[in-house]
Amino acid sequence: NMYLLLRKSVVQRYLGMDLFDDSCDIQTPVPKTHLGALTNFVQWVFGAQHQPSLFTDPGYLDKFGEILESPQAVQYLEYSENPNFDHAFQLAAVDESKLVQLLIEAAANLKLALPSAHYCKDSQEIQRAIERLAIDCKQLFKQFPNLQEKFLKEHQVLEFLISKSS
């Protein structure tokens, strides 16, 4: 696991090292300026007497990398007495670029579903999923009132998403 983690560029950046740089000192690859980061990293990955490791499942290695990419999540881990992996991962998910990607993927999935939706008009399961989608869209519009106003003006069809209470 340690080797897999050290191969990740985000881990190397956090530790201030570059294992693939020929000028890297193999004896002391982590610079003195990053020894605190190294201490944190070892505690998070392997645990310490007073603190268990953040995760034991190797499947979490990629998620841990995402955490290290988020300054907010890293700050939480560094300053929390009892850091929690799930909480750190949620903080990492707040990143704007990740949110944009999630919304783009949601829109693409909706676009894929639209051509087939008319085949399942009587499906209660499909109707519940659409209802959940409408409620979630309503919440998004509440977060972005300028878009809510724009869509109310331009797309009266969407008014039910915003005006209907959940």
Residue pairs with C-beta under 8 A, 6 or more apart in sequence:
1 45
1 58
1 61
2 45
4 58
4 61
5 11
5 45
5 61
5 64
5 65
6 12
6 19
7 19
8 61
8 65
8 68
10 65
10 68
10 69
11 41
11 65
11 68
12 18
12 19
13 68
14 34
14 37
14 41
14 68
14 74
15 29
15 30
15 34
15 37
15 38
15 41
16 30
16 31
16 33
16 34
16 37
17 24
17 29
17 30
17 31
17 34
18 24
19 29
30 37
30 38
40 77
40 78
42 48
43 51
43 53
44 53
44 54
44 64
44 77
44 83
45 53
45 54
45 64
46 53
47 53
51 82
51 83
54 64
54 77
54 83
54 84
54 85
54 88
55 63
55 64
55 85
60 85
63 85
63 89
64 85
66 89
66 92
66 93
66 98
67 73
67 74
67 77
67 85
67 88
67 89
67 91
67 92
68 74
69 92
69 95
70 91
70 92
70 94
70 95
72 91
72 92
72 94
73 88
73 89
73 91
73 92
76 83
76 87
76 88
76 91
77 83
77 88
92 98
93 99
110 133
117 126
120 126
134 160
134 161
134 164
135 166
137 161
138 161
138 162
138 164
138 166
141 147
141 148
141 151
141 161
141 162
142 148
148 162
151 158
151 162
152 158
152 159
152 162
